[in-house]
Amino acid sequence: MEKQIKYPFCKTINRLIKNVNEKNPKLYIYFFIYTIAAIIYPFFSILLPKLLIEQFSLGSMISLKNILRIILSFFILSSIVGFIETYIKSSCYTKITALRLDYLKDQFQKLVEMDYKYVEDASFYETYDRALEANNSNDNGVEGVYHKLFTTPAVFITSILFSIWIGRVSVWILLSLILNVVANLWIQRKVNEYEYSMKKELSRQNRRKRYYYETTHDFSFGKEIRLYNLKNRVLENYNKEIQKYIDLNKLIKKKEFTLGFLGLFTLFINQAALYGILIWKVVHGMSIADFSMYLALILQLS
């Protein structure tokens, strides 16, 4: 089984970005506006509880006018920023789909021009099945990566800002967050490498499963199946191929489940540090308003 990934991550991403430069560079403008809006939007739900609790803590000096002003301001600003974020993300969805369709056109051209010997070569499909499927979906493959490239920078920057913010309370909270993130990234990479090492087996079973699926749903085979009484045999073989495909995926999920205990352990350390230190800070003088703010920050970060 192959264990070496042949296509470097940075090289693949650079190729996708170059395609944007050639086909639709205006996407960068939409990306910049979306990123700014997506970074700002989570802060509303973090700051609102703090400001309201501070007002309610004033006792007899409480001002209903200030409370209404805070709520109204947050409602208007969050609505505007949230609308911009959602509108740009939705409007760019089809623009990103257009990039995938350009790749699909090039792929069809290569398939039409390739040597006929590859058409009947099962090993060819086992090796390049994922590449052939890369342009067939909105949420996976090439387009899925484009959507991630569009939204991930905002999440990444926001996570860094939140981590630094809450890390100011205690360096141990920041270290526990970093530990949890590193552990989960390592786990995900190990699972992906294991899945990649099984790509030929997965492609073979997916191709065989798809063949039986098409056979059982194609009316052109109906006459022969009835004439030669092949129904039970076809269904039996179809079920076997499905089970083999399930067994392969079970191996991947078992690997992910086993490694997941490490992620669970680091998550426990992270949550214990977060809540333990915050409660300790409250006991030693932190205001309820600040506690609510950091609690909302933790929920956003998680």
C-alpha positions, -999 to +999 in steps of 0.1 A: +000+000+000+012+035-008+021+056+022+038+086+005+015+115-004+026+124-040+011+159-042+025+185-018-002+205+000+014+239-008+018+231-045-018+220-048-031+251-030-009+274-051-023+258-083-059+264-071-051+300-062-034+306-096-066+294-112-086+321-093-061+347-105-068+337-141-105+330-140-121+354-114-097+377-095-127+397-082-132+369-057-104+384-036-125+415-030-154+394-018-130+373+002-115+403+020-150+418+029-163+384+040-132+378+062-135+412+079-173+406+086-168+370+098-141+382+122-162+410+137-195+391+140-186+367+169-176+396+191-211+409+194-223+378+213-192+380+236-195+417+245-233+420+249-236+399+281-207+418+297-222+453+290-257+443+301-245+427+333-225+458+341-256+479+336-277+456+358-250+457+385-254+494+390-283+489+413-303+521+419-281+539+393-294+515+366-304+533+334-332+518+312-322+542+285-286+529+284-298+492+284-321+499+254-293+518+237-269+489+241-295+463+229-306+484+199-270+492+189-259+455+191-291+444+172-285+469+144-247+464+141-249+426+143-277+425+117-257+446+093-224+426+098-243+392+098-261+402+066-229+411+048-212+379+059-241+357+048-248+376+016-212+375+004-208+338+013-240+329-006-233+351-036-198+337-040-210+301-038-219+299-075-187+318-084-167+291-068-188+264-085-179+280-118-142+274-110-149+237-104-168+235-137-138+248-155-117+220-140-145+196-150-144+208-186-106+202-187-110+168-171-136+157-197-112+169-224-084+148-210-107+118-207-117+121-244-081+123-255-066+096-233-053+063-248-080+037-251-059+012-231-067+031-199-104+029-205-104-009-198-077-008-172-091-014-138-058-004-120-060+030-137-094+037-121-082+023-087-052+047-088-070+078-101-106+073-089-103+102-064-090+125-091-118+116-113-143+122-085-127+155-074-149+177-096-182+159-090-195+176-059-201+211-044-189+202-009-159+178-016-130+177-039-118+209-057-149+230-049-149+218-013-113+230-010-122+264-025-150+268+000-126+260+028-100+285+015-128+311+014-140+306+050-110+292+069-088+324+071-116+342+090-120+312+114-082+310+119-077+347+126-107+348+149-094+317+168-060+334+172-076+366+185-098+347+209-069+326+221-047+356+228-076+374+245-084+345+269-047+338+272-043+372+289-062+357+319-037+330+323-008+316+302-019+281+312-052+286+294-034+296+263-010+266+265-039+242+271-056+256+240-025+252+219-020+216+232-056+207+222-053+222+187-020+206+180-033+172+192-064+174+170-044+185+140-020+156+145-049+131+149-066+144+117-034+141+098-028+105+109-063+095+100-060+112+066-026+094+060-042+061+069-071+066+046-048+076+018-028+045+023-060+025+016-070+046-015-066+018-040-088-006-019-114+021-014-114+030-050-117-006-061-146-013-037-163+020-046-161+011-083-174-024-078-202-011-056-211+015-082-212-011-110-237-032-091-257-001-082-259+009-119-268-027-129-297-030-104-311+004-114-306+002-152-338-010-170-317-022-200-305-051-177-340-059-165-349-084-193-317-105-189-320-105-151-356-118-153-349-142-183-319-159-166-333-155-131-302-136-119-320-114-094-309-132-063-273-136-075-270-100-084-284-088-051-262-112-032-231-100-049-242-064-045-247-069-007-212-085-005-196-055-022-215-031+000-203-050+031-167-050+019-169-012+014-184-008+049-156-030+064-129-007+048-146+024+062-149+007+096-111+003+097-107+040+090-133+050+117-117+025+141-083+043+136-100+077+141-118+064+172-086+050+188-067+082+182-096+102+194-089+092+230-058+114+228-079+143+216-104+136+244-076+137+269-062+171+257-098+184+255-103+175+292-070+193+301-081+223+281-116+225+296-103+219+332-078+247+328-104+271+312-132+266+338-110+260+367-089+291+363-119+313+355-137+301+387-106+307+407-104+342+392-140+349+402-134+337+437-104+361+439-122+392+426-131+389+389-165+405+382-195+385+371-196+407+339-160+397+330-167+361+338-198+360+315-177+376+288-149+350+291-175+322+293-191+334+260-156+336+245-149+300+255-182+289+239-174+307+207-138+293+207-150+258+212 
